């Protein structure tokens, strides 16, 4: 069967988190770099499709191609390790500590950022013909996205920050669901279909993904977007990273681990277990005197 039951794929989640934590610095950086680069290309592709068709849904339907590829190639996104690695710590896997978890997160963040910025520079060259011309239609849209999702939030102050944070929470709820969903199947087609669905939701609804933003905002700045690096960090990247952590861990990792790896017993099940224990104790008490009387009987017989 291609379907993997929840208790089994939750074990795979913990195993994956354990393996990622113990991975070498070299491999962690390479896999994170490639994940950031591929996701950046997918974001550029989706924006291009949206601009050319005038239909955001078409872009959202096609964006998951990048996510599927990077997952099948074994590359790592920060949003995924936010969800998986803490489970290995919670499960007390050997060699997993708070320090090793933070080390993994830091390395993946740096690798994702480097990959996304690399693609941002390349796409910047492409949409301006080597910076010889003004940005084309796709480049202009990339400029607008950067401003809308930094200064646009800042205009509303605390309300804007709350909106940004909650969009980031919702984003990694969906993205991490996609990561986990891929573990529900043992076939490539099953994995891709399962991943595709929640990723469409995140992209079409405009939720905030820290790695996608590592591409969108740097390229906007490269193309002359009307915002600054500080705007990007304060009014997007930092709150988005925190929101992604909360969303993936609270709504996906911890909930699945709690109910499938550490399954709680119902009140009725506890009552039955207590009744069974009491019954066994009662039987043991009844049998105890018989066992104790046998030596006395034997001694009495010997006395006669």
C-alpha positions as CSV (number, residue, x, y, z in Angstrom):
1,X,0.0,0.0,0.0
2,X,1.2,3.5,-0.8
3,X,-0.6,5.2,2.2
4,X,1.3,5.4,5.5
5,X,-0.8,5.6,8.6
6,X,-0.4,8.6,11.0
7,X,1.5,6.8,13.8
8,X,4.0,5.5,11.2
9,X,4.6,8.8,9.4
10,X,4.9,10.6,12.7
11,X,7.7,8.2,13.6
12,X,9.2,9.2,10.2
13,X,8.9,12.9,11.2
14,X,10.9,12.3,14.3
15,X,13.5,10.2,12.5
16,X,13.9,13.0,9.9
17,X,14.3,15.6,12.6
18,X,17.0,13.5,14.3
19,X,18.9,12.9,11.0
20,X,18.8,16.7,10.1
21,X,20.1,17.6,13.6
22,X,23.1,15.3,13.3
23,X,24.0,16.3,9.7
24,X,27.4,17.8,9.0
25,X,27.8,21.5,8.5
26,X,28.8,21.0,4.9
27,X,25.8,18.9,3.9
28,X,23.4,21.1,5.9
29,X,24.6,24.3,4.1
30,X,24.6,22.6,0.6
31,X,21.0,21.3,1.0
32,X,19.7,24.5,2.5
33,X,21.4,26.6,-0.3
34,X,19.8,24.5,-3.0
35,X,16.4,24.6,-1.3
36,X,16.5,28.4,-1.2
37,X,17.6,28.6,-4.8
38,X,14.9,26.3,-6.1
39,X,12.1,27.9,-4.1
40,X,13.2,31.3,-5.4
41,X,13.1,30.1,-8.9
42,X,9.6,28.7,-8.3
43,X,8.5,32.1,-6.8
44,X,9.9,33.9,-9.9
45,X,8.1,31.4,-12.1
46,X,4.8,31.9,-10.3
47,X,5.0,35.7,-10.5
48,X,5.8,35.5,-14.2
49,X,2.8,33.2,-14.9
50,X,0.5,35.5,-12.8
51,X,1.7,38.6,-14.7
52,X,1.4,37.0,-18.1
53,X,-2.0,35.4,-17.5
54,X,-3.5,38.1,-15.3
55,X,-4.7,35.2,-13.1
56,X,-3.1,34.7,-9.6
57,X,-4.8,31.3,-9.3
58,X,-2.8,30.0,-12.2
59,X,0.5,31.1,-10.6
60,X,-0.5,29.5,-7.3
61,X,-1.4,26.2,-9.0
62,X,2.0,26.0,-10.6
63,X,4.2,27.3,-7.7
64,X,4.3,24.0,-5.8
65,X,6.5,22.5,-8.6
66,X,9.5,24.0,-6.9
67,X,8.5,22.8,-3.4
68,X,8.0,19.3,-4.7
69,X,11.3,19.2,-6.5
70,X,13.3,20.4,-3.5
71,X,11.6,17.9,-1.2
72,X,12.2,15.0,-3.5
73,X,15.8,16.0,-3.9
74,X,16.3,15.9,-0.2
75,X,17.0,19.6,0.3
76,X,16.0,21.5,3.5
77,X,13.9,24.7,4.1
78,X,13.9,26.6,7.4
79,X,10.2,26.2,7.6
80,X,10.5,22.4,7.5
81,X,13.3,22.1,10.1
82,X,11.3,24.4,12.4
83,X,8.7,21.6,12.5
84,X,10.7,18.4,12.4
85,X,13.9,19.0,14.5
86,X,12.1,20.0,17.8
87,X,10.3,16.6,17.7
88,X,13.6,14.8,17.9
89,X,14.5,16.9,20.9
90,X,11.2,16.3,22.5
91,X,11.5,12.5,21.8
92,X,14.9,12.6,23.6
93,X,16.8,11.2,20.6
94,X,20.4,10.5,21.2
95,X,22.7,13.4,20.3
96,X,19.9,16.0,20.0
97,X,20.2,19.0,22.3
98,X,18.9,22.5,22.3
99,X,22.3,23.7,21.1
100,X,22.3,21.2,18.1
101,X,18.8,22.2,17.2
102,X,19.7,25.9,17.2
103,X,22.8,25.1,15.2
104,X,20.7,23.4,12.5
105,X,18.2,26.2,12.3
106,X,21.0,28.8,12.0
107,X,22.8,26.9,9.2
108,X,19.6,26.2,7.3
109,X,18.7,29.9,7.6
110,X,22.1,31.0,6.1
111,X,22.0,28.4,3.4
112,X,18.4,29.3,2.3
113,X,19.3,33.0,2.3
114,X,22.4,32.5,0.2
115,X,20.5,30.4,-2.3
116,X,17.5,32.8,-2.6
117,X,19.8,35.9,-2.9
118,X,21.8,34.2,-5.6
119,X,18.7,33.6,-7.7
120,X,17.5,37.2,-6.9
121,X,20.7,38.6,-8.5
122,X,20.4,36.3,-11.5
123,X,16.7,37.1,-12.1
124,X,17.5,40.8,-11.6
125,X,20.0,40.6,-14.5
126,X,17.4,38.7,-16.7
127,X,14.5,41.1,-16.2
128,X,16.7,44.2,-17.0
129,X,18.8,42.6,-19.8
130,X,22.0,42.9,-17.7
131,X,20.7,46.2,-16.1
132,X,20.9,47.9,-19.5
133,X,17.1,48.5,-19.5
134,X,14.4,49.3,-16.9
135,X,12.8,46.3,-15.3
136,X,10.3,44.5,-17.6
137,X,6.7,43.8,-16.6
138,X,7.6,40.9,-14.3
139,X,10.4,43.0,-12.7
140,X,8.0,45.9,-12.0
141,X,5.6,43.5,-10.3
142,X,8.5,42.2,-8.1
143,X,9.2,45.8,-7.1
144,X,5.6,46.3,-6.1
145,X,5.4,43.1,-4.0
146,X,8.4,44.2,-2.0
147,X,6.9,47.6,-1.1
148,X,3.4,46.3,-0.5
149,X,4.6,43.7,2.0
150,X,7.0,45.9,4.0
151,X,5.9,49.6,3.9
152,X,2.4,48.4,3.4
153,X,2.4,46.7,6.8
154,X,4.3,49.6,8.5
155,X,1.5,52.0,7.5
156,X,-0.8,50.2,9.9
157,X,1.6,50.0,12.8
158,X,0.8,47.4,15.4
159,X,-2.2,46.1,13.4
160,X,0.0,45.7,10.4
161,X,2.6,43.8,12.5
162,X,-0.1,41.5,13.9
163,X,-1.4,40.8,10.4
164,X,2.1,40.0,9.1
165,X,2.8,37.6,12.0
166,X,-0.5,35.8,11.6
167,X,0.0,35.4,7.9
168,X,3.4,33.8,8.7
169,X,1.7,31.5,11.2
170,X,-0.9,30.4,8.6
171,X,1.8,30.0,6.0
172,X,3.9,27.4,7.8
173,X,0.8,25.7,9.0
174,X,0.2,24.9,5.4
175,X,3.8,24.5,4.3
176,X,4.7,22.1,7.1
177,X,1.5,20.2,6.4
178,X,2.9,19.8,2.9
179,X,6.2,18.5,4.3
180,X,4.4,16.0,6.5
181,X,1.9,15.0,3.8
182,X,4.7,13.8,1.6
183,X,5.5,11.2,4.3
184,X,2.0,9.8,4.0
185,X,2.9,8.0,0.8
186,X,5.6,5.7,-0.5
187,X,5.2,6.7,-4.2
188,X,6.4,9.8,-6.0
189,X,3.0,10.6,-7.4
190,X,1.4,10.2,-3.9
191,X,4.0,12.5,-2.3
192,X,3.6,15.2,-5.0
193,X,-0.2,15.2,-4.8
194,X,-0.2,15.4,-1.0
195,X,2.4,18.3,-1.0
196,X,0.7,20.2,-3.8
197,X,-2.6,20.9,-2.0
198,X,-1.5,22.8,1.1
199,X,1.2,24.7,-0.9
200,X,-1.5,26.1,-3.3
201,X,-3.4,27.4,-0.2
202,X,-0.4,29.2,1.2
203,X,0.7,30.9,-2.1
204,X,-2.7,31.9,-3.4
205,X,-3.8,33.4,-0.1
206,X,-0.7,35.5,0.1
207,X,0.7,34.1,3.4
208,X,4.2,35.1,4.4
209,X,7.0,32.5,3.8
210,X,10.4,33.5,5.2
211,X,12.3,31.7,2.4
212,X,10.2,33.0,-0.5
213,X,10.6,36.5,1.0
214,X,14.4,36.0,1.0
215,X,14.0,36.2,-2.8
216,X,11.2,38.6,-3.2
217,X,12.6,41.5,-1.1
218,X,16.2,41.4,-2.2
219,X,15.3,41.3,-5.8
220,X,12.9,44.2,-5.2
221,X,15.7,46.2,-3.7
222,X,18.0,45.2,-6.6
223,X,15.4,46.5,-9.1
224,X,15.0,49.9,-7.2
225,X,12.1,49.1,-4.9
226,X,11.0,52.0,-2.6
227,X,11.9,50.4,0.7
228,X,15.1,49.7,2.7
229,X,16.9,46.7,4.1
230,X,15.7,47.8,7.5
231,X,12.1,47.9,6.3
232,X,12.6,44.4,4.9
233,X,14.0,43.0,8.2
234,X,11.7,44.7,10.7
235,X,8.5,44.7,8.7
236,X,8.8,41.3,7.1
237,X,11.6,38.9,7.5
238,X,12.1,38.8,11.3
239,X,8.3,38.6,12.2
240,X,7.8,36.1,9.4
241,X,10.5,33.8,10.7
242,X,9.0,33.9,14.2
243,X,5.5,33.3,12.8
244,X,6.7,30.4,10.6
245,X,8.2,28.8,13.7
246,X,5.0,29.1,15.7
247,X,2.8,28.0,12.9
248,X,4.8,24.9,11.9
249,X,5.5,23.7,15.4
250,X,2.2,24.5,17.1
251,X,-0.2,23.5,14.4
252,X,1.7,20.6,12.8
253,X,4.6,19.2,14.6
254,X,3.4,19.2,18.2
255,X,-0.2,18.3,17.5
256,X,0.7,15.3,15.4
257,X,3.4,14.2,17.9
258,X,1.1,14.6,20.8
259,X,-1.8,12.6,19.4
260,X,0.0,9.9,17.4
261,X,3.3,9.4,19.1
262,X,2.2,10.1,22.7
263,X,-1.5,9.0,22.4
264,X,-3.5,9.8,25.5
265,X,-6.0,7.3,26.9
266,X,-9.7,8.1,27.1
267,X,-11.5,8.1,30.5
268,X,-13.2,4.9,29.6
269,X,-10.0,3.2,28.7
270,X,-8.5,4.2,32.0
271,X,-11.5,2.9,33.9
272,X,-11.2,-0.5,32.1
273,X,-7.5,-0.6,32.8
274,X,-8.0,0.1,36.5
275,X,-10.8,-2.5,36.7
276,X,-8.6,-5.1,35.1
277,X,-5.8,-4.3,37.5
278,X,-8.1,-4.6,40.5
279,X,-9.4,-7.9,39.2
280,X,-5.9,-9.3,38.8
281,X,-5.0,-8.1,42.3
282,X,-8.1,-9.8,43.7
283,X,-7.3,-13.1,42.1
284,X,-3.8,-12.9,43.4
285,X,-5.1,-12.4,47.0
286,X,-7.4,-15.3,46.7
287,X,-4.6,-17.6,45.4
288,X,-2.1,-16.4,48.1
289,X,-3.6,-18.3,51.2
290,X,-3.7,-21.6,49.2
291,X,0.0,-21.3,48.4
292,X,0.8,-20.4,52.0
293,X,-1.2,-23.3,53.5
294,X,0.6,-26.0,51.5
295,X,3.8,-26.1,53.5
296,X,1.7,-26.2,56.8
297,X,-0.3,-29.2,55.5
298,X,2.9,-30.9,54.6
299,X,4.5,-30.3,57.9
300,X,1.3,-31.6,59.7
301,X,1.3,-34.8,57.7
302,X,4.9,-35.3,58.4
303,X,4.2,-34.9,62.2
304,X,1.7,-37.6,62.1
